[in-house]
Amino acid sequence: MRIVVTGVTGQVGSALVTTLAQLGTVLPADRSVLNLAEPATLASALDHLAPDLIVNPAAYTAVDRAEDERNLAFTVNGEAPGVIAEWAARQDVPLVHFSTDYVFNGQGETPWREDSPTGPLSAYGESKLAGEEAIRAADGTYLIVRTSWVYAAHGANFLRTIARLARERTELKIVADQMGAPTSAKTIADAVKGLLAAEPKILQARFARVRGILNIAASGETSWHGFATAIVEGLRSRGVELAVQTIVPLRTEDYPTKATRPHNSRFDLMRLRDVFGLVTPSWREALETELDVLAQEMQ
């Protein structure tokens, strides 16, 4: 099976390249191969790659900048996935696409189900929802995977930012009233491998069982403040010298950003468990693995 993976320089894409190699021949497609900012070029590029399966984690993810770059965000996150989905539908090739908790309004405390009403609060969230809608409209074999709070021991993400700041500052101020489950790229890649461990023709039935959409995240929940505290404690326990002494909890309104962040990013994972028999690790368990890698780098 020939598997095209986009966004391979990103956290999830990089993890997928490694993990999905166990299922077939992975064709890593960075921006030089598939440029989602130029949707008109995608069909011919896919003709050349001739995949049996497309896995698309590539996205415009600059949440605040998207408020000023709406056109680019909608091109990459909305139009381009639609073009890929249309090609996949014509060729009868299954597509796995990645979306986000930002498609919801972030209110309440109830975990979001796959069929919960959407209501994005930001241009980024709107653009990701547009991509979901474009994929559905193509009417092929697809699975939209929603995930949240993604991090890894490499790349640019909250884990590495906190590790850097904890070495530079004695005090950190972190938002404590936004709730979700920090989810490692490895957690996502392992779950996707479990979903895809079947012939392409079988995937159509599997995707139909979840009506084309599935939440994947680590189990449990915490705040960004709780996540930061766990990172600092984990690094210290591994012998990493840090300057930070205090981690101060903030309210969202104390840390204004251009784009509105959701307060509630919890995901209901029952469909993942009941339909596919997959249970993701707790966010703390997954974090331990990434901290082992990061601590070695920092020492």
PASEBA-18636 format. One line per 8 residues: number of its first residue (from 0); their letters; for each residue z negated, x negated, y negated of C-alpha. Coordinates in pm, 1 decimal, padded with zeros to 6 digits. Each point is the difference from the previous one (the first is absolute). Layout:
REM residues N
NUM) A) Z/X/Y  ... $
REM end
This chain:
REM residues 299
0) MRIVVTGV) 00000.0/00000.0/00000.0  00103.1/-00131.6/-00341.2  -00272.7/00077.9/-00255.5  00064.2/-00043.0/-00372.3  -00322.8/-00058.4/-00193.4  00017.3/00006.5/-00379.7  -00244.5/-00145.8/-00248.8  -00075.2/-00294.7/00227.0 $
8) TGQVGSAL) -00155.8/-00207.9/-00277.7  -00265.3/00268.4/-00050.2  -00321.9/00051.7/00189.6  00106.2/00283.0/00230.8  00354.6/-00125.7/00046.7  -00121.2/-00345.6/00099.1  -00244.7/00146.2/00252.6  00267.4/00228.3/00142.6 $
16) VTTLAQLG) 00245.6/-00285.9/00053.1  -00252.3/-00173.6/00223.7  -00128.4/00306.1/00182.5  00328.5/00183.5/00059.1  00155.1/-00313.6/00151.2  -00174.0/00115.6/00317.7  00226.3/00307.4/00007.2  00340.3/-00151.6/-00069.5 $
24) TVLPADRS) 00204.5/-00225.6/-00226.3  -00136.1/00018.9/-00353.7  00251.5/-00040.0/-00281.8  -00206.6/-00096.3/-00307.5  00161.3/00148.5/-00310.4  -00132.4/-00138.1/-00325.3  00143.2/00087.7/-00339.7  00297.3/-00231.0/00052.1 $
32) VLNLAEPA) 00102.1/00209.1/00302.5  -00104.2/00351.6/-00104.2  -00061.4/00038.9/-00372.4  -00162.8/00338.1/-00057.2  00051.4/-00041.3/-00373.2  00374.0/00034.8/00068.1  00032.5/00307.5/00225.7  00381.0/-00007.0/-00008.8 $
40) TLASALDH) -00002.8/-00323.6/00202.7  -00226.0/00122.5/00281.7  00245.0/00185.6/00223.6  00238.4/-00293.6/00037.1  -00292.2/-00236.0/00060.8  -00129.6/00228.1/00275.9  00350.3/00021.1/00148.7  -00009.4/-00378.5/00030.4 $
48) LAPDLIVN) -00351.3/-00008.8/00149.1  00074.5/00281.6/00249.3  -00364.0/00079.6/00081.7  -00131.1/00227.3/00274.1  -00313.2/00064.9/-00207.0  -00085.9/-00040.7/-00370.4  -00355.1/-00065.3/-00117.8  -00030.5/00016.7/-00379.1 $
56) PAAYTAVD) -00324.1/-00118.0/-00163.6  00185.1/-00140.3/-00304.1  -00103.7/00166.6/-00324.8  -00059.7/-00034.0/-00370.7  -00381.0/-00028.3/-00002.6  -00090.3/-00096.8/-00357.4  -00201.5/00316.3/-00063.1  -00074.2/-00051.9/-00369.3 $
64) RAEDERNL) 00335.5/-00155.6/-00088.7  00175.2/00299.0/00155.6  -00117.8/00209.4/-00295.0  00237.1/-00207.2/-00215.3  00261.5/-00068.3/00268.0  00043.8/00350.6/00136.9  00373.6/-00038.2/00057.1  -00042.9/-00312.8/00209.4 $
72) AFTVNGEA) -00291.8/00150.1/00193.8  00201.2/00312.9/00079.3  00304.9/-00205.2/00098.0  -00192.7/-00217.1/00246.1  -00249.9/00257.1/00127.0  00201.4/00319.0/-00028.6  00376.5/-00050.2/00001.7  00025.3/-00301.0/00232.7 $
80) PGVIAEWA) -00201.4/00154.1/00288.1  00228.4/00302.9/-00022.4  00309.3/-00218.5/00034.7  -00153.9/-00179.9/00297.7  -00094.9/00333.5/00158.8  00351.1/00138.5/-00048.5  00150.9/-00305.7/00169.9  -00254.6/00027.3/00281.6 $
88) ARQDVPLV) 00077.8/00369.5/00047.5  00375.6/-00066.1/00017.7  -00051.2/-00273.7/00257.8  -00274.9/00182.6/00192.6  -00241.1/-00287.0/-00064.2  -00374.2/00075.1/-00029.8  -00166.2/-00091.8/-00329.8  -00364.4/-00084.0/-00062.1 $
96) HFSTDYVF) -00084.5/00006.7/-00370.6  -00331.0/-00078.1/-00172.1  -00163.0/00211.2/-00266.3  -00339.4/00022.5/-00167.2  -00312.2/00199.6/-00084.7  00128.9/00004.2/-00359.0  00215.7/00302.5/00087.2  -00322.7/00206.6/-00016.1 $
104) NGQGETPW) -00205.8/00100.5/-00304.3  -00301.3/-00203.8/00112.1  -00251.4/00280.2/-00051.0  -00286.5/00120.7/00217.9  -00156.6/-00174.0/00297.0  00193.3/00149.8/00291.6  00226.8/-00250.0/00180.3  00368.6/00066.0/-00060.5 $
112) REDSPTGP) 00192.7/00146.5/00292.5  00369.6/-00057.1/00046.6  00065.1/00359.3/-00108.3  -00235.1/-00001.7/-00300.9  00166.4/00106.9/-00327.4  00134.2/-00293.0/-00199.5  -00053.4/-00053.3/-00371.6  00048.3/-00359.5/-00118.9 $
120) LSAYGESK) -00181.6/-00116.0/-00313.2  00223.1/-00295.1/-00091.2  00361.8/-00107.9/-00022.7  -00054.2/-00216.7/00307.2  -00130.5/00296.3/00198.1  00284.1/00219.9/-00122.9  00257.1/-00260.4/00102.4  -00147.7/-00032.5/00349.4 $
128) LAGEEAIR) 00000.0/00377.5/00042.0  00364.2/00005.1/-00110.2  00075.5/-00245.2/00279.6  -00171.9/00223.4/00254.6  00201.5/00298.5/-00117.8  00327.9/-00192.3/00011.5  -00067.5/-00108.9/00357.1  -00075.0/00355.6/00108.7 $
136) AADGTYLI) 00320.0/00121.5/-00165.9  00208.5/-00247.4/00203.2  -00109.7/00190.3/00312.0  00008.3/-00292.9/00241.1  -00260.1/-00134.5/00239.7  -00276.4/-00128.9/-00223.2  -00370.0/-00070.0/-00024.0  -00171.8/-00030.1/-00337.2 $
144) VRTSWVYA) -00317.1/-00206.5/00038.5  -00254.5/00048.9/-00276.0  -00257.2/-00272.5/-00043.0  -00235.7/-00126.6/-00269.4  -00203.6/-00290.1/-00137.6  00215.2/-00257.5/00179.8  -00107.4/-00364.0/00007.0  00041.4/-00317.9/00204.5 $
152) AHGANFLR) -00126.5/-00356.9/00004.9  00327.0/-00100.4/-00169.2  00195.3/00134.3/-00295.0  -00123.2/00165.2/-00319.8  -00265.3/00261.1/00071.5  -00359.7/00106.4/-00062.0  -00145.8/-00224.1/00271.1  00147.3/-00316.8/-00143.2 $
160) TIARLARE) -00071.7/00103.0/-00359.8  -00368.6/00053.8/00075.7  -00016.6/-00329.1/00190.5  00145.4/-00185.1/-00298.9  -00216.8/00172.6/-00259.5  -00312.6/-00048.9/00211.4  00054.7/-00374.6/-00030.2  00062.5/00013.0/-00373.8 $
168) RTELKIVA) -00258.8/00248.1/-00128.8  -00369.4/00069.4/00044.6  00046.9/00373.4/-00056.8  00267.8/00241.4/00118.9  00044.4/00357.4/-00123.1  00166.2/00224.8/00257.8  00081.1/00372.5/00003.7  -00238.5/00189.4/00228.7 $
176) DQMGAPTS) 00116.6/00362.9/-00022.0  00341.6/-00029.8/00168.1  -00028.8/00047.6/00375.9  00231.7/-00098.7/00282.8  00043.4/-00228.2/00298.9  00111.5/-00359.1/-00059.1  00280.9/-00046.4/00251.7  00125.3/-00337.7/00112.9 $
184) AKTIADAV) 00371.5/-00055.1/00045.2  -00076.0/-00098.9/00359.6  -00166.0/00336.9/00062.5  00313.2/00174.8/-00122.1  00237.7/-00222.5/00197.6  -00196.5/00041.2/00322.7  -00000.6/00378.2/-00036.7  00372.3/00011.1/-00075.4 $
192) KGLLAAEP) 00072.0/-00211.4/00306.5  -00191.2/00255.4/00206.7  00205.3/00282.1/-00148.0  00331.4/-00174.0/00060.9  -00057.6/-00117.8/00357.5  00281.6/00220.3/00127.3  00378.3/00012.7/00010.9  00161.8/00115.0/-00327.0 $
200) KILQARFA) 00107.0/00331.7/00152.5  -00359.7/00076.4/00097.1  -00115.6/-00063.6/-00355.4  00168.0/00320.0/-00119.2  -00233.1/00208.2/00215.5  -00302.1/-00208.5/-00099.6  00074.9/00030.7/-00369.7  00061.4/00374.1/00035.0 $
208) RVRGILNI) -00344.5/00044.2/00154.8  -00157.5/-00114.2/-00327.3  00261.6/00180.6/-00210.1  00127.5/-00327.0/-00139.1  -00314.5/-00114.3/-00177.4  -00309.2/-00190.4/00108.7  -00307.9/-00152.5/-00160.7  -00090.2/-00353.8/00103.5 $
216) AASGETSW) -00309.1/-00166.8/-00143.9  -00313.1/-00172.3/00117.9  -00281.9/00233.1/00101.0  -00306.8/00055.4/-00214.7  -00025.7/-00007.2/-00377.3  -00141.7/-00195.9/-00288.9  00052.3/-00055.4/-00371.8  00170.1/-00294.3/-00166.5 $
224) HGFATAIV) -00349.9/-00120.2/-00086.1  -00102.4/00026.5/00365.6  00314.8/-00184.3/00104.0  -00063.7/-00278.7/-00251.1  -00360.5/-00033.4/00116.5  00110.0/-00027.9/00362.6  00255.5/-00267.5/-00093.9  -00255.2/-00211.7/-00183.7 $
232) EGLRSRGV) -00261.2/00035.5/00275.3  00259.5/-00080.4/00265.5  00122.8/-00313.2/-00172.8  -00353.3/-00123.9/-00061.0  -00091.6/00054.7/00363.1  00294.6/-00222.5/00089.9  -00126.4/-00283.6/-00218.0  00227.9/00049.4/-00299.9 $
240) ELAVQTIV) -00167.5/-00106.9/-00324.9  00017.1/00271.6/-00265.1  -00125.0/00022.8/-00357.5  -00050.8/00376.6/-00012.1  -00356.9/00128.7/-00010.9  00039.8/00364.0/-00099.4  00257.9/00270.9/00073.4  -00043.2/00278.1/-00254.7 $
248) PLRTEDYP) 00122.0/00351.9/00089.2  00226.2/00166.1/-00257.4  00125.2/00352.8/-00051.6  00376.1/00046.0/-00015.6  -00022.5/00092.8/-00368.8  -00171.5/-00332.9/-00067.4  00311.0/-00185.1/00119.9  00301.8/00173.1/-00159.1 $
256) TKATRPHN) 00345.4/-00068.0/00139.8  00344.7/00113.1/-00111.2  00055.1/00195.4/00322.9  -00254.9/00252.2/00124.2  -00163.9/-00103.3/00326.6  -00107.7/00256.2/00262.6  -00372.6/00042.9/00055.0  00055.3/00120.6/00356.2 $
264) SRFDLMRL) 00225.7/-00211.1/00221.6  -00157.0/00102.2/00331.1  00242.1/00076.6/00283.9  -00042.8/00235.9/00292.2  00104.7/-00197.0/00310.0  -00019.0/00279.1/00259.3  00376.5/00025.6/00044.3  00022.4/-00371.5/00079.6 $
272) RDVFGLVT) -00273.3/00037.8/00260.8  00091.1/00336.7/00151.0  00377.3/-00043.0/00021.4  00032.5/-00372.0/00071.1  -00341.9/-00087.3/00139.6  -00042.3/-00274.7/-00260.4  -00330.8/-00079.4/-00168.2  -00001.9/-00257.4/-00277.1 $
280) PSWREALE) -00288.1/-00245.2/-00043.7  -00264.2/00059.4/-00263.4  00074.5/-00155.8/-00335.8  -00291.9/-00239.6/00048.0  00124.7/-00113.5/00340.7  00352.6/-00061.3/-00130.5  -00137.0/-00185.3/-00301.0  -00179.0/-00248.9/00225.0 $
288) TELDVLAQ) 00332.5/-00118.4/00140.7  00151.2/-00055.3/-00344.3  -00313.7/-00173.1/-00128.0  00016.0/-00248.8/00287.6  00348.2/-00101.4/-00116.0  -00081.8/-00002.5/-00370.5  -00323.7/-00195.9/00040.5  00182.3/-00278.8/00182.8 $
296) EMQ) 00244.6/-00022.4/-00289.5  -00281.3/-00012.6/-00259.0  -00204.5/-00273.2/00166.1 $
REM end
